[in-house]
Amino acid sequence: MGEARINGKPVSLAAAAERAAEILSAARLPVIAGLGTDVAGARASILLAERLRGAYDHMYSARIFADLDVMRQAGLMFTTPNEARLRADVFLFIGKDLTKIWPEMMERLKPAELPPFELAREPRKLLWIAPGRGGAKVDGLAIQTLDTSDLHATLAGLRARAGGRAVNCAKGTLRKLDEFAGVLKNARFGVAVWGGDGLDSLSIEMLHGLILDLNKTTRFTGLPLGASANATGVVQTSGWMTGFPVRTSFGRGFPEHDTWRFDSTRMIESGEADAALWISAHGSEAPPWKKNIPLVALASPQIVFAREPQVRIEIGCPGIDHDGVEFARETGSIVGRLASQPSQTPSVAAVVGEIEKYLGGDASC
């Protein structure tokens, strides 16, 4: 069993769950934040938010909405890693540390191999924009790189040159943009791969515009890497339960979604939220806010908090301590994962269920 503490002192899971229920039910507007959990944990957390008339948000919402805002406003064209591996003759990587975001990326996409479904049977062409220091150094791969301090301007310039329009820039930069544009236009099936904090909604929208332009004469698509801590799985769970992604509130008795109003950090720092449940089962992510409010934490043991939570309950990691269902980058879909090192440490869904036992009243359906 995982450890449970109240104000730093060891207690039973039942005592910790009862105290957590007291803190959350006494709040005017509690917020469930972090949400680094599997589908079962996300579902239980959203039902708890509904019961408490609180809000919920994911720790990586900024990355989530960089892609999602563009999808909602202009649409996105993307594929799966398997399709990219089998068909792409051109890869366009954008952003630094892509192999840190997804360490298995190069193994999964296998860019060094000939694409099985590419009839010309020519080696893949690999381009990388803004790779960062050492970002595009992959053993055995010939990668053309384009460094930039202004990703917005570079993507705009590349889109312009691919469309045959003039660009006002240095000759060396123009020559590089033309090289990249030529490769992209001659692709039979190209895939743009992006991720990380360096790409905001504006740069992703410009990239999507480039993809749309290229599809007028060839086939080109995208492969967003998304965020960690099962962010995509949590968003999809929220979608089928409420019709909205994260940053949603039940404060008025029904789900309302607003990316600014229900930003958990803003709510806590402004005083709108007066208690929080922090959930982080995958890594070492601690709450980012500075304000001290009553805090219940369902967290992996390696997380270090700036201040000891009023209640802290150790939870297991999906796919390691217990079986779980999550979004998998390697397939681009929801998958089931068997526990690789089964333990008695409880799951998020199990602990949330214990907390609900002490809330009183009828449970949400």
N, C-alpha and C positions, 0 to 999 in steps of 0.2 A: 504493500500500500504506500501511496505517496504521503509525504509529511503535510500537516496542516498546522497553521499558527494563527493566533490572535494576538496582536500587538507584540509579535516576536516570540511568544511563548507557545511551546508545543501543546496541541489539543487534539481531540478526536475529530474525524471528518464531520461527524454529526454536529458537534459543537461549532465548528467553523462554518458549516453550512447555515446553521441557525443564526449565527451572528451576521453572516453575509446577508441573509434575508432581512434582518432587522435594519441594516444600513441602507440597503437598496429600497426597501418599502417605505422608509421614513423620508426619502428624498422627494422634493417637489418634481424634479426632472432628472432622473438618472440617465447616464449614457453608458452603453456597452461599447467599448473601444478595443483597439487591437485586432480582435477577431481573427487571429492567426490560428485557425482550426480547420478540421475537415468538414464535410458536408453535414454530418450528423450534429457536430458541435455548432455549426452555423445555424442550422434549423432550430436547435434548442435555444440558442441565444436570441434569435429573432422572436420566437414565441415568448421568451422571457421579457424582451423589450416591450412586446405588445401587452403582456400582463401588467407590467410596471408602468405602462404609458410613458416609456422612455424612448431614447433615440439610439441608433447604432451606426458605427463607422468602422472602416478598416484602417489599419496602420499605414497601408500603402495607397491610400485613396488618391494622392496626388498623381501617382503613376497610373492608377486605374483610369482616372478621368482624362489624362492626356490622350489616351486612345478613345475612350468612350465618348468624350465630348465631340470628337470629330465624327465618330460613327453616327451619333444622334443627329448631327447637323448636316453632314455631307455624305455619309456612308463610307464604308471601308471595303476594300477588296483584299481578301487574304486566303491563304491555303494552309494545309497541315504540313508538319515536318516530313512526313512520309512522301507526300506528293512532291515537295520540293526536292527531296533526295533523289527521287526516281526520274524527275522530268527536267529540272532546271539545268540550263546550259550557261546561265549567268547568275551569279550571286552578287548583290549589292548590299554590303553590310554598312550600317550607319550607327555610330556611337561607340564610345569607349567601353571597355570592360565587358563586352558581350559574353566572352567566355567565362567571366566571373559570375555574371547573372545566371548563365546556364553552362556550367562546366562541361556538360556532355554535348554541347552544340556541334562541335566539329565532328565528333564521332557519329552523332545522329544524322547530320546532313551529308557527311562523307564527301566534302567538296573536292578532294583529291582524285576521286574516281570518275570514270566516264559515266554520264547519266544513262541508265539502262534504256530509257524510252526516247533518247535523242538519236534520231535516224542518222544524222551526220557523223556521229561517233567521234566528235572532237573534244579535246580537253575543256573542262569548264573554265570560264573567265571569271576571276574573282576581283571585285572592286571593294574598297573600304574607305568610307568618308569619316573623318574625325575619329581615327582609331585610338587616339590618346597615346601616352608613352608606353610603347611595347604592346599595344592592343592588337596589332595585326601581325605579330611575329609568331607564326604557326609553322612548326617544322615541316619542311617538304612542300610548302605551298608558295606559289608565285602569286603574290597579291599586289595589285596596283593600289596605292594609297593616295588620299587627298586630305592633307591636314588643313584645318581651318580654325580660326578663332571666332567665327560668326557662322554658325550652322544654318541660320535662317537665310543669310545672303548666299551661302554656297548652294543650298537646295534650290533657291529661287534662280540662281545663275545657271545651274544644271538644267532645270526645267526650261529655262529660256533657250539655252543652246540646243537642247534636244528638239525644241520646236522651231529652230532656225531664226531665233530672235537675237538682237544685239544685246551685249552685256558690257557695261563699263567697269573694267577691272584691269589689273596688271597683265602684261602679255603672257607671263608664265602661268598665271592662274587661268587665263582664257584658254591656253593650249591644253592644260590639264582638264578643264571642263569639257572641251571638245573631244578629247580622248575618251572620257567617260561617256559622254553623250553618244559617241559613235558605237561603243560597245553595247550600250543599252538599246539603241535603235535596231541593232542587228541581232539581238537576242531572239531565239525561237520560243523560249519559255524562261523568262527572267523572274527572279524572286528577290525582293528587298527585305532584309532582315534588320529589325531595329529594336532598341530597348534601352532602359536606363534613365537616370535623372536628367541627362543632357538634352532630351527631346521633349519639348512641351507641345501643347495642342497646335500652336502655330506652325512649328516645324513638321509635325506629322500631317497637318492639313496640306502643306506645300508638297510633301512627299507623296501624299495620295493624289494630288493634282498631277504630279509627274507620272504616276502609275496609270492614271486615266488617259493622259496624253499618249503614252506609249502603246496602250491598247487599241489605239486607232489604226495602228499598222502592224502590231505584233501581239504576243501574249506576255503579259507581265502581271505579277501579283505581289502580295505582301505576306510577311510572317512576323507579326509582333510577338516579342518574347514575354510581354506582360510583367507582372510583379510577383514577388515571392509570397510565402506564407499562405498558399492556396487562395490568393486574391481572386483569381478568375472563378474558382469554384464557389467562393463565398458570394460573389456578384451574381452568379447564375442561380444559386440557391435563393438569394434575396429576390431575384426576378420572378421565379416561378411561385414564390410565396406571397409577394406583395405587388408584383408588377413593376417594381422599382429596383435600382441597384442600391448599394450602401449609401450612407448619409440620408437615412430615412428615419422619421419619427412617428410615434404613435401618441404624441402628446395630446391630441384632440380626439383620441379614440379610434382613429383610422390612419392608415399609412400616408404620410406626406413626404415628398422627396425634395430636397434643396441642397445643392452642393456647398453653398455658403452657410446657410442657417444651421445645418446639422453637421458641420465640420466639428468633430469632437474636441480638438485642441482649442478652437475658437470658443466653443460653448463653455469649456472649463475655464479658460483664461478670463472670459468676460463675466463669469459668475452665473451664467444661465443654467448650467448643469451643476448640481450640488452634491453629486456622488457618482462614482464611476466603477464599472467592472472592467478590468483589463484582462484580456485573454491573449496568451501567446504560447502556443504549444510547439512551434517549430524551431525556434532559435533563441537568441539572447536579446530580443527587442524589449526595451523598457518604455514606459510612457514618455512622450516628448514634452509634455507640458510642465510648467514651473510652479503653478499654483498648487497649494496643498489642500486637497479636499478628501473626504472619506473615500478610501480606496479598497476595493476587494480585487485580489489578483489571482487568477488561475494561470499559473505560469510554470514553465520548465525550470528545473533547479538552477541552471546556470545564469539566469537573469539576475542582474544586480540593480536594485531600485535606489533612487536618490534618497527616498524616505521609506521606512518600513511600512508596508500596507497594514491597515487595520486587520485585514484578514488575508492570509496567503495560503493557497492550496496548491500543492504540487500536482501537475498533470502530466500524462504521457504524451509522446509524440505519435501521431497517426503513421501507420506503416512501420513503426519500430516497436513501440510498447504495446500497441493494440492494432487490430485491423481497422482500416479506414477507407473512405471513398473521397477522392480528391480529383482536381483537375491536373492532368499530366501534360507537361510541355512536349514530351517525346511523342505523344500521339495526337495532341490537340483536342483531347476529349476527357470526360469524366471516367475515371477508372477505379477499380477496387485494388487496395494494397493489403497484402497479408503482413502481419507483424513479423519483422525480421528478428527481433529480440523480445519476445513476449514477456511482459512484467505485470505485476499487480497494481501498478500506478494507474489511477482512474483516467478515463477520457474526459474531455470537456463536456460532452453530452451527459455523461454520468454525474458529474459534479453539479452541473446546472439543474439536473433532475433532483438532486439532493437539496439544493437551495429552494427549489419550488415547493418542496414538501412543507417548508416552514413559512410560506407566504400567506397561507390561509385563503379561503374563498375557493371558487371553482377555477380550475385550470382552463387556459385558452384551448380551443380545439383547432 
